[in-house]
């Protein structure tokens, strides 16, 4: 990748190809018909099928000025006016790749979003490009690495816009120096049960390089180990300093048990972290029906007891009363022949 010692090429005029552009192949950056934006194919990319590059790949030391070229293609029969800017990149809460929106500037025009690597990008006089019908234009740009830039990855993008439609092309920029791959796993929790169970968690990139994490899920219940998941690559590129909230399906979760779930996340470069969470998995609908059944059984038992008591014969007071008291007979006197 050529390195410029100064910014003298910022004023390089727009390189436009007047040749007719026949859109035989659709670039990956195209989101809708009309125009496309993608990195200009270089010598290394020419050996690939189609000769295209999905991203810009730049690297250098603090103080370097790096350059590359963007290809804009107008596939319609009318002229297109496209504006270009640099923007910082970040992860959304669910892990998707996104770029900072444009910020308003003096004169009602917009400028690049963010204060990171996106602000290091300049198109010079080529920030606004008019492309004739069926034509491809090649736009050079520079990226100036500040002298005090920390080492590691600095995610950014080139954003092309027209009429409210934007296309972002990623820039993988690495500033030379020591790198650290590190992450943490936080806030592990289990929701649902059985085949509908999911494990929610938070991943935080604590290092200075982008990570491609893999996840292992292990579970332990009251009755022993329960099926987990091993070695699954997560569909996210975790950028430096970013925090994302993810969920992992857990179809092997038991229906009734108390489980301890351990998530272990690894990434190239030696990054490794683990965290655990616990939860009782109880089928509350079954508990509800069981409680209703027990309540009905208790009610039936009480009713039966009432009926038994109601059918028991009542005691007859006349029959059970003690005999009425009569006259007490005079005591018999023993006759001894003696007079009284």
C-alpha positions in Angstrom: 0.0 0.0 0.0 1.6 3.3 -1.1 2.5 5.7 1.7 2.6 9.4 1.0 5.0 11.6 3.0 2.8 14.7 2.7 -0.7 15.6 1.8 0.3 17.0 -1.7 -2.0 14.5 -3.5 -5.1 15.8 -1.9 -5.7 18.0 -4.9 -5.2 15.2 -7.4 -8.0 15.7 -10.0 -10.8 13.2 -10.3 -9.8 10.2 -12.5 -12.8 9.5 -14.6 -13.1 6.7 -17.1 -15.1 7.9 -20.1 -15.5 4.4 -21.4 -19.0 3.0 -21.5 -19.8 1.1 -18.3 -21.7 -2.1 -19.0 -22.9 -3.5 -15.7 -22.1 -7.1 -16.4 -21.4 -7.8 -12.7 -23.2 -6.3 -9.7 -20.7 -5.2 -6.9 -21.4 -6.4 -3.4 -21.8 -2.8 -2.2 -24.9 -2.3 -4.3 -28.1 -2.1 -2.3 -30.4 -0.8 -5.1 -30.2 0.0 -8.8 -28.7 3.3 -10.0 -25.1 3.4 -8.8 -22.6 1.4 -6.8 -19.5 2.1 -4.6 -16.7 -0.3 -4.0 -12.9 -0.4 -3.6 -11.1 -0.2 -6.8 -9.5 -3.6 -7.6 -5.8 -3.7 -7.1 -3.1 -6.1 -8.3 -3.6 -8.4 -5.3 -7.4 -8.5 -5.9 -7.0 -9.1 -9.7 -6.2 -12.7 -9.0 -9.6 -13.3 -7.3 -12.7 -14.2 -9.3 -14.1 -10.9 -10.5 -11.0 -9.1 -9.2 -12.9 -7.2 -6.5 -12.1 -6.2 -2.9 -14.9 -6.4 -0.3 -13.2 -3.8 2.0 -10.3 -1.4 2.1 -7.2 -2.8 4.0 -4.8 -0.1 5.2 -2.0 -0.2 7.7 0.8 2.1 8.8 2.7 3.8 11.6 1.6 7.0 13.4 2.2 10.0 11.1 1.8 8.1 7.9 -0.4 9.3 5.0 -2.1 6.3 3.3 -3.9 6.4 0.0 -6.5 4.2 -1.8 -9.1 4.6 -4.5 -12.9 4.2 -4.6 -14.8 3.1 -7.7 -18.2 4.7 -8.3 -20.3 3.2 -11.1 -23.4 4.9 -12.7 -25.6 2.2 -14.2 -28.4 4.5 -15.3 -29.1 6.8 -18.3 -28.9 10.0 -16.2 -26.2 11.9 -14.5 -25.6 11.2 -10.8 -24.2 13.5 -8.2 -22.6 11.6 -5.3 -21.1 13.1 -2.1 -18.4 11.3 -0.2 -17.3 11.4 3.4 -15.4 9.4 6.0 -17.1 8.0 9.1 -16.3 6.1 12.3 -17.6 2.6 12.6 -19.0 0.8 15.6 -21.1 -2.1 16.8 -24.8 -1.7 17.4 -26.3 -3.2 20.6 -27.0 -6.5 18.8 -23.6 -6.7 17.2 -24.2 -5.3 13.7 -21.6 -3.1 11.9 -22.7 0.5 11.6 -21.2 3.9 10.8 -21.8 7.3 12.5 -24.2 9.6 10.8 -23.1 12.8 9.1 -22.8 15.9 11.2 -24.1 19.3 10.0 -21.4 21.8 9.1 -21.3 25.4 8.1 -23.2 26.3 5.0 -25.7 23.5 5.4 -23.3 20.9 4.1 -22.6 17.6 6.0 -19.3 16.3 7.1 -18.0 12.9 8.3 -19.4 11.5 11.5 -17.2 10.9 14.6 -13.8 11.9 15.8 -11.9 8.6 15.2 -10.4 7.1 12.0 -13.3 8.4 9.9 -12.2 12.0 10.5 -8.7 11.0 9.2 -10.1 10.5 5.7 -10.0 13.2 3.0 -11.2 13.3 -0.6 -9.7 16.7 -1.3 -11.5 18.3 -4.2 -13.3 15.1 -5.0 -15.8 15.1 -2.1 -18.6 15.7 -4.6 -18.6 13.7 -7.8 -20.7 14.1 -10.9 -20.9 10.8 -12.9 -22.2 10.8 -16.5 -24.6 8.1 -17.6 -23.2 4.6 -17.9 -19.8 5.6 -16.6 -17.4 4.6 -13.9 -15.4 7.2 -11.9 -12.3 6.5 -9.8 -11.9 8.7 -6.8 -8.6 8.8 -4.8 -8.6 9.5 -1.1 -6.1 9.7 1.7 -6.1 8.6 5.3 -3.7 10.5 7.6 -2.7 8.6 10.8 -2.2 11.2 13.6 1.3 11.0 15.2 -0.2 10.2 18.6 -2.6 7.4 17.4 -2.6 4.3 19.6 -1.8 1.0 18.1 -4.4 -1.5 17.0 -7.5 -1.5 14.8 -9.4 1.7 14.1 -12.6 0.8 12.3 -13.9 3.3 9.7 -15.8 3.5 6.4 -16.1 5.6 3.3 -19.7 6.6 2.8 -21.2 7.6 -0.6 -24.6 9.3 -0.6 -27.1 10.6 -3.1 -30.7 11.6 -2.4 -30.9 10.1 1.0 -29.5 6.7 -0.1 -26.1 5.8 1.4 -23.6 3.0 0.7 -20.8 2.4 3.2 -17.5 0.7 2.3 -15.6 -0.6 5.3 -12.0 0.4 6.0 -9.9 -2.1 8.0 -7.1 0.2 9.4 -4.4 -1.1 11.7 -1.9 1.3 13.3 1.4 -0.5 13.9 2.4 -1.3 17.5 1.6 -3.8 20.3 -1.8 -5.5 20.0 -4.0 -7.0 22.7 -6.8 -9.4 22.1 -9.0 -9.4 25.3 -12.7 -9.7 26.1 -15.1 -10.3 28.9 -18.5 -12.1 29.2 -21.1 -10.5 31.5 -24.8 -10.7 32.5 -25.4 -14.3 31.7 -29.1 -15.3 32.1 -31.4 -18.0 30.9 -34.9 -17.3 29.5 -37.5 -19.9 28.5 -37.1 -23.7 28.9 -36.8 -26.8 26.8 -36.4 -26.3 23.0 -37.4 -22.6 23.4 -34.7 -21.7 25.9 -32.1 -19.0 25.1 -29.1 -17.7 27.0 -28.6 -13.9 27.0 -25.2 -12.4 27.7 -23.0 -9.3 27.0 -19.6 -9.4 25.3 -17.2 -6.5 25.8 -14.0 -6.1 23.7 -11.3 -5.0 26.2 -8.4 -5.0 23.7 -7.3 -2.9 20.8 -8.1 -5.3 17.9 -11.3 -6.6 16.3 -12.3 -10.1 17.4 -14.1 -13.0 15.7 -15.4 -14.8 18.8 -16.5 -18.5 19.2 -18.8 -19.7 22.0 -19.1 -22.8 24.1 -22.1 -23.4 26.3 -22.1 -25.9 29.1 -24.9 -26.7 31.5 -25.0 -28.6 34.9 -28.3 -29.5 36.6 -29.3 -31.2 39.8 -29.3 -34.5 38.1 -26.0 -34.1 36.3 -24.7 -32.5 33.0 -27.2 -31.3 30.5 -26.6 -30.9 26.7 -24.9 -27.6 25.7 -23.3 -26.2 22.6 -19.6 -26.3 21.5 -17.4 -24.5 19.1 -20.0 -22.2 17.4 -18.6 -19.1 15.6 -20.7 -16.0 16.5 -22.1 -14.0 13.6 -20.4 -10.8 14.9 -17.1 -8.9 14.5 -16.5 -7.3 17.9 -14.8 -4.0 17.4 -12.3 -2.6 19.9 -14.0 -1.0 23.0 -17.5 -2.1 21.9 -20.2 -3.8 24.0 -22.8 -6.0 22.4 -25.8 -7.9 23.9 -26.4 -11.3 22.3 -28.6 -14.4 22.8 -27.7 -18.0 22.2 -30.4 -20.6 21.5 -30.2 -23.6 23.9 -32.5 -26.3 22.6 -31.0 -28.9 25.0 -32.3 -27.1 28.1 -34.3 -29.3 30.5 -37.9 -28.7 31.3 -37.7 -29.1 35.0 -34.3 -28.6 36.8 -32.1 -26.1 38.4 -29.3 -25.4 35.9 -25.9 -23.6 36.1 -24.9 -22.3 32.7 -21.3 -21.5 31.8 -20.4 -19.5 28.7 -16.8 -19.7 27.4 -15.9 -17.3 24.6 -12.6 -17.5 22.7 -11.1 -15.5 19.8 -7.9 -15.6 17.8 -5.0 -13.9 19.5 -5.5 -15.6 22.8 -8.6 -13.9 24.0 -10.7 -16.1 26.4 -13.3 -15.3 29.0 -16.1 -17.3 30.8 -19.1 -16.4 33.0 -21.9 -18.3 34.6 -25.6 -17.9 35.5 -28.2 -20.0 37.4 -31.9 -20.5 37.1 -34.7 -22.8 38.1 -36.4 -24.1 35.0 -40.0 -24.9 36.0 -42.9 -25.6 33.6 -45.3 -23.2 35.3 -48.3 -24.2 33.2 -47.9 -27.8 34.5 -47.5 -26.4 38.0 -50.7 -24.4 37.5 -52.7 -27.5 36.3 -51.2 -29.6 39.1 -52.3 -26.9 41.7 -55.7 -26.7 40.2 -56.0 -30.5 40.4 -54.9 -30.6 44.0 -57.3 -27.9 44.8 -60.2 -29.7 43.1 -59.2 -33.0 44.9 -59.2 -31.1 48.3 -62.6 -29.7 47.5 -64.0 -33.1 46.7 -62.6 -34.6 49.9 -64.2 -31.8 51.9 -67.5 -32.3 50.2 -67.4 -36.1 50.8 -66.6 -35.5 54.5 -69.5 -33.2 54.8 -71.9 -35.7 53.2 -70.7 -38.5 55.6 -71.3 -36.3 58.6 -74.7 -35.2 57.2 -75.9 -38.9 56.9 -74.7 -40.0 60.4 -77.9 -40.6 62.7 -78.5 -38.0 65.3 -78.5 -39.1 69.0 -82.0 -39.7 70.7 -82.1 -37.6 73.9 -84.9 -39.8 75.4 -83.0 -43.0 74.7 -79.6 -41.8 75.9 -80.8 -39.9 79.0 -80.1 -41.5 82.4 -83.2 -43.0 84.3 -85.4 -40.5 86.3 -84.7 -40.5 90.0 -87.6 -42.3 92.2 -88.3 -42.5 95.9 -85.4 -43.8 98.0 -86.5 -46.9 100.0 -86.1 -46.8 103.7 -83.1 -48.7 105.0 -83.8 -52.1 106.4 -83.1 -52.4 110.2 -81.7 -55.6 111.6 -84.0 -57.2 114.2 -82.1 -58.0 117.2 -85.0 -58.4 119.6 -84.1 -55.3 121.4 -86.6 -52.7 121.9 -86.0 -49.2 120.4 
